[in-house]
Amino acid sequence: MNIVHTLPPFMGEGSIGPHVSPLHAFLCGARYGHDLQFDKEFGEMTAAALKMWQEDNRLENDSCFGPESRKWAKSEYGFDFEAICKTIQGETTFCDPLHQEESVIYKNAE
């Protein structure tokens, strides 16, 4: 698996690591993730909460947190996923079963 220092464009089900937690916090704050556990895993419950948020905001509801969803979250909610991720230490495996062929490990450049 490749290690990258640029935030991957999509985060989907199967992603795991500390960079998943901000998405959990966002979905809970937006009242879509009341059942989510802050376990650093993008699982079925995260995908379902994200899909509901995407549908309600008339976004592509593919259950992946990608460019369109990130842009909307930033402009409408003030949630800057990329800026937050730059402050988080550790490695996260970004999976995206819909848009990319293989998973990558994201690690902040130090």
Secondary structure as GFF3:
##gff-version 3
##sequence-region A 1 110
A	DSSP	beta_strand	2	4	.	.	.	ID=ss1
A	DSSP	three_ten_helix	18	20	.	.	.	ID=ss2
A	DSSP	alpha_helix	21	29	.	.	.	ID=ss3
A	DSSP	alpha_helix	44	56	.	.	.	ID=ss4
A	DSSP	alpha_helix	67	77	.	.	.	ID=ss5
A	DSSP	alpha_helix	81	86	.	.	.	ID=ss6
A	DSSP	beta_strand	91	94	.	.	.	ID=ss7
A	DSSP	beta_strand	104	107	.	.	.	ID=ss8
###
